[in-house]
Amino acid sequence: MARYDSNPNDAATCALDALSFILNDPLRAGRFIDTTGLTVDNLRGRLEDPSTLAAILVFLEAHEPDLLACAESIGRSPASLVAAARTLEQAA
């Protein structure tokens, strides 16, 4: 399994995969928008921003059932999602 603790490009890919998972569920997507304060339009414009990408993963990290479901859905370990969040936070 790939590591995400030192490669910002891999971490960004992980976050974008996680965002796809979030947005494919209307309830989860609504909770994400409500929690982060992002709108659909400003989210689109910030998809290359490490802090936005980190916020995607931190959102999942805050609710373990979502973290576990996302990890399973995108074929990554929960620990790799958390590590990717830390990498993106450091890059921000």
Buried (B, 14 or more C-beta within 10 A) or exposed (E): EEEBBEBBEBBBBBBBBBBEBBBEBEEBBEBBBEEBEBEEEEBEEBEEBBEBBBBBBBBBBEBEEBBBBBBEBBEBBBBBBBBBBBBBBEBE
